[in-house]
């Protein structure tokens, strides 16, 4: 009986990732999908705007945070499905989620300063491109600390939602809703007024 033939040595053109690690291109693709995923969060904002007048009062405090925080990491969900080995580090996943939140915040701020507010002041523009961007990035980062493969298994009906994932999501929603409530109160009471 002959011994099995030795496998040919890999050529210099192809470098295989060490076992357990994703190939380098998957990390790059995960970053790109995370950035595009921030765009998908805008779908939630559009849905939020299409609601009836009855729910309009509670929407900024409950609906918007629930919808936006669930949709901003859409790209991360896809990356977990397509390249799970690229997202094994929780910190990396959270940073990708923060990037998604940042993209979402930039698009939202662009919409505010170009469509929602007529002739916005310089102070309003600086505000829109600082505080809300930080909020969206921070909330998404927080939620990213709880995103892992078990969330995908939960969505597929194979597991229960991990407690940590639920708790990080709820924390992000509460922070986002509290920010929205505070901003509305400060605006109504005149503490924040960008019209001067």
C-alpha positions in Angstrom: 0.0 0.0 0.0 1.3 3.4 -0.9 1.4 6.3 1.5 -0.9 9.2 0.7 0.5 11.8 -1.5 1.8 14.9 0.3 -0.3 18.1 -0.2 1.3 20.6 -2.5 2.9 23.6 -0.8 0.8 26.7 -1.0 1.9 29.2 -3.7 3.0 32.7 -2.8 -0.2 34.1 -4.2 -2.5 32.5 -1.5 -1.9 33.0 2.2 -4.3 31.0 4.3 -5.4 32.4 7.6 -4.4 30.6 10.8 -7.1 28.2 12.1 -9.8 30.0 13.9 -9.0 33.4 12.4 -10.7 34.9 9.4 -8.8 35.8 6.3 -7.8 39.4 6.2 -10.3 40.3 3.4 -13.2 39.3 5.7 -12.2 41.9 8.3 -12.2 44.6 5.5 -15.6 43.4 4.3 -17.0 43.4 7.8 -15.9 47.1 8.2 -17.5 47.9 4.8 -20.8 46.1 5.7 -20.8 47.8 9.1 -20.6 51.2 7.3 -23.4 50.3 4.9 -25.4 48.9 7.8 -25.7 52.4 9.2 -27.6 53.3 6.1 -30.1 50.6 6.9 -30.9 52.2 10.2 -32.3 55.1 8.2 -35.1 52.8 7.2 -36.2 52.9 10.9 -36.1 56.6 10.9 -38.3 56.7 7.7 -40.7 54.3 9.3 -40.8 56.4 12.4 -41.7 59.5 10.4 -44.6 57.6 8.7 -46.4 57.0 11.9 -49.9 58.4 12.8 -50.4 61.5 14.8 -51.7 59.5 17.8 -48.3 57.8 18.3 -46.4 61.0 17.3 -46.0 62.1 20.9 -44.4 58.9 22.2 -42.5 58.0 19.1 -39.3 60.0 19.8 -39.0 58.5 23.3 -40.0 54.9 22.7 -40.4 54.1 19.0 -37.4 55.8 17.6 -34.9 54.3 20.0 -36.4 50.8 19.7 -36.4 50.8 15.9 -33.1 52.6 15.4 -31.1 50.7 17.9 -32.3 47.4 16.4 -31.6 48.5 12.8 -28.3 50.4 13.1 -26.2 47.2 13.4 -27.9 45.6 10.4 -24.5 45.3 8.7 -23.1 43.6 11.8 -25.9 41.0 11.6 -25.0 40.3 8.0 -21.3 40.1 8.8 -22.1 37.6 11.6 -23.9 35.4 9.1 -21.4 35.7 6.3 -18.1 35.9 8.1 -18.6 34.7 11.7 -14.8 34.2 12.3 -14.2 37.9 11.6 -16.4 38.9 14.5 -15.1 36.7 17.3 -13.7 39.6 19.3 -16.4 41.4 21.2 -14.5 44.7 21.2 -14.1 44.6 17.4 -17.8 43.9 17.0 -18.7 46.8 19.3 -16.4 49.2 17.3 -18.0 48.1 14.1 -21.4 48.8 15.7 -20.1 52.3 16.7 -19.1 52.9 13.0 -22.7 51.9 12.0 -24.1 54.3 14.5 -21.8 57.1 13.3 -22.8 56.6 9.7 -26.5 56.7 10.8 -25.9 59.8 12.8 -24.2 61.6 9.9 -27.0 60.8 7.5 -29.6 61.8 10.1 -27.8 65.1 10.8 -27.5 65.8 7.1 -31.3 65.4 6.8 -31.9 67.7 9.7 -29.7 70.5 8.5 -30.8 70.3 4.8 -34.6 69.4 5.1 -36.1 69.6 8.5 -34.7 73.0 9.5 -35.0 76.1 7.3 -31.8 78.1 7.3 -30.2 76.4 10.3 -27.8 78.5 12.4 -24.1 77.7 12.7 -24.7 76.6 16.3 -27.4 74.2 15.2 -25.2 72.6 12.5 -22.3 72.2 15.0 -24.7 70.7 17.5 -26.3 68.3 15.0 -22.8 67.1 13.9 -21.5 66.6 17.4 -23.8 65.6 20.2 -26.2 63.3 18.2 -23.3 61.6 16.4 -21.7 60.9 19.7 -25.0 59.6 21.0 -25.6 57.2 18.1 -22.0 55.9 18.1 -22.1 55.4 21.9 -25.4 53.6 21.9 -24.4 51.4 19.0 -21.1 50.6 20.7 -23.0 49.6 23.8 -25.3 47.4 21.9 -22.4 45.9 20.1 -21.0 44.7 23.4 -23.9 42.2 23.5 -23.9 41.1 19.8 -22.5 37.7 19.1 -23.3 34.5 17.2 -25.9 33.6 19.8 -28.1 36.5 18.6 -28.1 35.0 15.1 -29.0 31.6 16.6 -31.9 33.3 18.5 -33.1 35.0 15.3 -33.1 31.6 13.7 -35.1 30.1 16.5 -32.3 27.8 17.8 -31.6 29.5 21.1 -33.0 31.9 23.6 -31.9 35.5 23.4 -28.8 35.8 25.5 -29.4 37.9 28.7 -26.3 40.1 28.0 -27.5 40.9 24.4 -30.9 41.8 25.7 -29.5 44.0 28.5 -27.0 45.9 26.3 -29.8 46.5 23.7 -32.2 47.8 26.5 -29.4 50.0 27.9 -28.8 51.5 24.4 -32.6 52.1 24.0 -33.0 53.7 27.4 -30.0 56.0 26.9 -31.3 57.0 23.4 -34.8 57.6 24.7 -33.6 59.6 27.7 -31.5 61.8 25.3 -34.5 62.4 23.1 -36.7 63.2 26.1 -34.1 65.6 27.5 -33.6 67.3 24.2 -37.3 67.9 23.8 -37.7 69.2 27.3 -34.7 71.5 27.0 -36.0 72.8 23.7 -39.6 73.4 24.9 -38.4 75.2 28.0 -36.1 77.4 25.9 -32.8 76.2 27.5 -31.7 75.1 24.1 -32.7 77.6 21.4 -30.8 77.7 18.1 -33.2 80.3 16.6 -31.3 83.3 18.0 
